Amino acid sequence: MRIGDIEILPVLDGVGREPAAEVLTRPGVDDPWSCHPVGVDASGVDHDGILHLPLGGFLVRTGERVVLVDAGVGTINNGKYAGGGFLDALRGCHVAPEDVTDVVFTHLHFDHVGWATKKGEVVFPNATYRVHADDWAHFVESADAEAGAVRKLSPLTGQLETFTSDVTIAPGLDARHTPGHTPGSTVYVVSSGDERALLLGDVVHSVVELAEPDWEAVFDVDPVAARAMRNALADEVADTTDVVVGAHFPGLRFGRVVTTGGNRAFRAL
């Protein structure tokens, strides 16, 4: 994907698998997946009802900056989530860890920060790491922070910058606070002229959530706020030239939100 002179490349690390009917639901609807096509490359759900969630991030080249948006799941392989391919995928983009100038997080769930550090060492030694302050407080500094998140993320302190409001990260790359999924969830907007691409993180887990407005995700810290944010963004980009991609969309492919008869749908490019 190119937005003006800015290049955006998917960086695949692995895949997660979750029972679709348990993690994404619509209150009062017995089988909300029945109106969506079955297929790992379509809705993301296979014939056994398992939702396949690609894991990884996106490489953004803008000017002299080499930016990673999220850092995959790492070397985890627990039967549900399996990674390990992120650094090889980066090398396939002709980028070594030392080349990365910035790592920015949509949020700090384990499947987005896996390659931030490894065995207590920072993986991208020359990068500034950035995240919304509310997520850092929630995952690392709070009294009930998960020990695993603290171990994974604490080594970043010397290279970390947090932000508390919408901010420009690099030329044509802006952070936009979109709380709900987590307190500091952030969408990254890539823009050049009148072209825009929105990297949605986990504001949207599956393309189906861009269709019906009442989906709920078990992963959301604040389901009500998450649903409101998701629908506001979907309505904002609907029937425009803006392209969007979620952190777990099939093939990490971009697409557009279109409406037909008042109903929204995601159309992959």
C-alpha positions in Angstrom: 0.0 0.0 0.0 1.3 3.5 -0.9 -0.2 6.7 0.4 1.6 9.4 -1.6 5.3 8.8 -1.0 4.7 6.7 2.1 4.9 3.0 1.9 3.1 0.6 4.2 3.9 -3.1 4.3 2.4 -5.9 6.4 4.8 -7.8 8.6 3.4 -11.2 9.4 4.6 -13.0 12.6 2.1 -15.9 12.9 -1.5 -16.7 13.6 -3.9 -16.9 16.5 -7.0 -19.1 16.7 -10.1 -18.5 18.7 -13.7 -19.9 18.7 -15.5 -17.2 16.8 -18.8 -17.6 18.6 -17.1 -17.2 22.0 -15.0 -14.1 21.3 -17.2 -12.0 19.0 -20.9 -11.9 19.6 -24.0 -9.8 19.0 -26.3 -9.5 22.0 -29.7 -11.2 21.2 -28.5 -12.8 18.0 -28.1 -16.5 18.2 -25.8 -17.0 15.2 -24.4 -13.7 14.1 -21.8 -15.3 11.9 -24.4 -17.0 9.7 -24.8 -13.9 7.5 -21.1 -13.7 6.7 -19.2 -15.9 4.3 -17.1 -18.7 5.7 -13.5 -18.6 4.8 -10.1 -17.7 6.3 -9.6 -15.1 3.5 -13.1 -13.7 3.9 -14.6 -13.4 7.4 -11.6 -15.1 8.9 -13.7 -18.0 10.2 -13.1 -21.6 9.0 -15.7 -24.4 8.6 -15.1 -25.5 12.2 -16.1 -22.0 13.5 -12.5 -21.0 14.4 -11.6 -17.4 13.8 -8.1 -17.1 12.4 -6.3 -14.0 13.6 -3.1 -13.0 11.6 -0.5 -11.7 14.0 2.2 -9.1 13.2 2.3 -5.4 12.4 3.0 -2.9 9.7 6.2 -1.3 8.4 5.8 2.4 7.5 8.5 4.1 5.5 8.1 7.8 5.5 11.0 10.2 4.7 14.1 8.9 6.6 12.0 7.1 9.2 11.4 3.4 9.4 8.5 2.8 11.7 6.9 -0.3 13.0 3.3 -0.2 14.1 3.1 -3.1 16.6 5.6 -5.9 17.0 3.8 -9.2 16.7 3.4 -12.0 19.3 7.0 -13.1 19.6 8.2 -16.6 19.9 5.0 -17.8 21.7 3.5 -21.2 20.5 0.9 -22.3 23.0 -1.6 -24.1 20.8 -3.8 -21.0 20.2 -1.2 -18.4 19.3 2.0 -19.0 17.4 4.5 -16.5 16.2 8.2 -16.5 15.3 8.2 -15.1 11.8 8.4 -11.4 12.4 12.1 -10.7 12.1 12.3 -12.9 9.0 9.4 -11.0 7.5 11.1 -7.7 8.2 14.3 -8.9 6.5 12.1 -9.8 3.5 11.3 -6.1 3.4 15.1 -5.4 3.5 15.0 -4.1 7.1 17.2 -5.2 9.9 16.3 -4.6 13.6 19.0 -1.9 13.7 17.3 0.0 10.8 14.1 0.6 12.7 13.8 4.2 14.0 10.5 4.0 15.7 8.2 1.3 17.2 4.7 2.5 18.0 2.0 0.4 19.6 -1.7 0.5 19.0 -2.0 -1.0 22.5 -0.1 -3.3 24.8 -1.8 -6.7 24.6 0.7 -9.6 24.4 0.1 -10.3 20.7 1.2 -6.7 19.7 4.4 -6.4 21.8 6.0 -9.8 21.3 9.2 -8.6 19.6 9.5 -5.4 21.6 12.0 -7.3 23.8 13.4 -10.8 23.9 14.8 -12.3 27.1 15.0 -8.9 28.7 16.8 -7.3 25.8 15.4 -4.6 23.5 15.0 -6.1 20.0 15.2 -2.8 18.1 18.2 -1.1 19.6 18.1 2.2 17.8 14.3 2.8 18.0 12.2 5.1 20.1 9.2 3.2 21.4 6.0 5.1 21.7 2.6 4.3 23.3 -0.3 6.2 24.8 0.4 6.9 28.5 -2.9 5.3 29.6 -1.9 1.9 28.2 1.5 2.1 29.8 -0.1 2.9 33.2 -2.7 0.1 32.8 -0.3 -2.6 31.6 2.9 -1.8 33.4 2.5 0.6 36.3 -0.9 -0.3 37.8 -1.1 -2.3 41.1 -2.8 -5.2 39.2 -0.6 -5.1 36.1 0.1 -8.6 34.7 3.6 -9.8 35.6 4.2 -11.0 32.1 3.5 -7.6 30.6 5.8 -6.0 33.2 8.6 -8.4 32.3 8.1 -7.9 28.6 7.8 -4.1 28.6 9.9 -2.8 31.5 13.2 -3.0 29.5 11.8 -0.4 27.1 11.9 2.4 29.8 15.2 3.9 28.5 13.9 4.2 25.0 10.2 4.9 25.7 8.2 8.0 25.0 4.5 8.1 26.0 1.9 10.6 24.7 -1.3 11.8 26.3 -3.0 13.5 23.3 -3.1 13.0 19.5 0.3 13.6 18.2 2.4 13.5 14.9 4.9 10.6 15.1 6.6 11.2 11.8 5.9 13.0 8.5 2.5 11.8 7.4 2.0 9.5 10.5 -0.3 10.6 13.3 -1.5 8.9 16.5 -5.2 9.2 17.3 -6.4 8.1 20.8 -9.3 5.7 20.4 -10.0 4.2 23.9 -12.3 1.3 24.6 -10.4 -1.9 23.6 -7.8 -0.7 26.1 -7.5 2.6 27.9 -4.8 3.9 25.6 -5.8 2.2 22.3 -4.5 4.2 19.4 -5.2 4.3 15.7 -2.4 5.4 13.4 -3.4 7.6 10.4 -1.1 7.7 7.4 -1.8 10.6 5.1 -0.5 12.4 2.1 -2.5 15.1 0.3 -6.1 13.9 0.3 -5.1 10.2 0.7 -5.5 8.4 4.0 -4.9 5.0 5.5 -6.0 4.1 9.0 -4.2 1.4 10.9 -7.0 0.4 13.3 -5.2 -2.0 15.6 -7.7 -3.9 17.7 -10.4 -1.2 17.5 -11.7 -3.9 15.0 -10.7 -7.5 15.4 -12.6 -8.9 12.4 -14.0 -7.4 9.2 -17.5 -8.4 10.3 -17.4 -5.7 13.0 -17.4 -3.1 10.3 -20.8 -4.4 9.1 -23.4 -4.7 11.9 -23.0 -2.0 14.6 -23.7 -4.2 17.7 -20.8 -6.6 17.8 -19.0 -7.1 21.1 -15.5 -8.5 21.6 -14.6 -10.4 24.7 -11.1 -8.8 24.5 -12.4 -5.3 25.0 -11.7 -3.6 28.4 -14.6 -1.3 28.0 -17.1 -2.9 25.6 -19.5 0.1 25.5 -16.7 2.6 24.6 -15.1 0.1 22.2 -18.3 -0.3 20.3 -18.9 3.4 20.1 -15.4 4.1 18.9 -15.6 1.3 16.3 -18.8 2.6 14.8 -17.7 6.2 14.8 -14.6 5.3 12.8 -16.5 3.0 10.5 -19.0 5.7 9.7 -16.2 8.3 9.3 -14.5 6.3 6.5 -17.6 4.8 4.9 -18.0 5.6 1.2 -14.8 7.6 1.1 -11.4 6.9 -0.5 -9.9 6.2 2.9 -8.5 2.7 3.3 -8.4 0.8 6.5 -6.8 -2.3 8.0 -7.2 -4.0 11.3 -4.4 -5.7 13.1 -5.9 -9.2 12.5 -7.7 -8.8 9.2 -7.3 -11.7 6.7 -4.0 -11.4 5.0 -3.4 -8.1 6.8 -5.1 -6.7 3.7 -6.4 -3.1 3.4 -9.9 -2.3 2.1 -12.6 0.2 2.2 -15.9 0.5 4.0 -18.9 0.8 1.7 -22.6 1.1 2.3 -25.4 -0.5 0.4 -29.0 0.2 1.4 -27.7 1.7 4.6 -25.7 -1.4 5.5 -21.9 -1.2 5.9 -19.5 -3.8 4.6 -15.7 -4.1 4.3 -14.3 -4.7 0.7 -10.7 -5.8 0.5 -8.5 -4.2 -2.1 
